C-alpha cells in the first residue's frame, strides 16, 4: 500500500524535472534580446576595421537581435572599407549603419558602408556622399589630349583614373541594387563627388529612415521586414537591451600606433636608438628602446599603405647624413641626405588621403632633430679622434727603457719587462737609460737620457 502511494508521486516529480530542464534549455537557446551599438568616429583605418569586424562577429555569436554602427567619418582606406563591407554582407544578423549624432557625416568610404548595410539611417543635420576614390598608388599616366571627359565638370581623366572610378561605380551600384537603394545617385556620388543631407537622402531613396537617436531608430525599425543572408526576417526592436561597445585597450593602442605620425616617429626613434647604441656599445637603454620602437613601427606600417620608395629614400637620407659625419664632404653628403630624408618622409605612405599622411610640421621638426642628432654624432667622432691613444704600440713613445747589451746602431732594450729591437745614433752601453722617441714598424728609435 505504501509503495502504490509513493510511485505516482515519484512519476509526477520526474515529469516536473524533465519539463524544467526542457524549459531552461529552450530559454538558453533563445536569441539574446539585445542590440549592440558600436561607435566609430574618425577615419576608416585597419584598426577601425578590426574593431568593427571583431564586434560584429561577437554579436552574431551571442545572437544579438541587431548590430548598430553609429558612424561619423570623413572616409578612409579602401582596403579597410572593403573588409568591413564583406563582413556586413556575410553577417547573419541585421546591421544598421546610423550616421549620428547631429553634424556627423558619412563621406567617401562611409557612403559605401552605409549602402552595404541592411538598414541605412541618418540623424537630422548630417550628410553623406563625396565618394570619388582618391588616387592610391603610382602617379597616373598623362591623359590623352583627345580623351573625352568623364564627369560633369568636363575634367579629362587618365586611363588609371578611369579604371579606379569605373571600379568604384560598379562596386557601389552593386551594393545599391542589393538593398534596392538609389543606384544612380550612388554613381553620381562617385563620379562627381555629390553629397546629400539626411532629408534629401531620404527623399532620394538613398537611406531608409531619419531618426533622432538610438531609441528613435529602434522604435522606427520595429516591425520592418528585411532580407538577411537570403532570408526574410521581421525586426522586433522593442524592449531591447542596448549594449554600447567602446574600444578596449588593445583597439586604442592599435589606433595610436597606426596613426601615420606616430608610426613615423616610432620608425625614426627605433633607427636612431640602434645607431646611438652602436656608437656607444654597452649603454643599453637606446638599444632596448630602439628595438621595441622598430618592432612597433614595423607592425603599424604593415597595416598601412606603405610606399617602399619612400622608405628607401628615408633610410638613404639617414645613411648620407651619417656618411657626412664619418667622411666630411664639405656638406655634399649632408645636404643630399636632408633632401632624401624629407622626400622619403613625404612619400612614406602611398595615399593622397590627408589623414593617412605624415603632417608637414612633424616632418620639419624631425628633420631638424635628425640634423642635430647627426651633429652630435659628428662631435662624438671628432672628440674620440682627439683623445690620446691608450692601447697599442703607440703608447710606448715617451717611455724610458734600459739597454740590454752594448751597441752602436742596432740592439736590444728592455721596457716594462719586454725586449724590443732598438736603433740609435749614439753608442750605448749596457744598463744605460734611454727614451723612446719614435717607432718604425716594430723597431724603436731611442736616445740616451743624457741628451734630453
Order of alpha helices (4+ residues) and beta strands (2+ residues): alpha-beta-alpha-beta-alpha-beta-beta-alpha-beta-beta-alpha-alpha-beta-alpha-beta-alpha-beta-beta-beta-alpha-alpha-alpha-alpha-alpha-alpha-beta-beta-beta-beta-beta
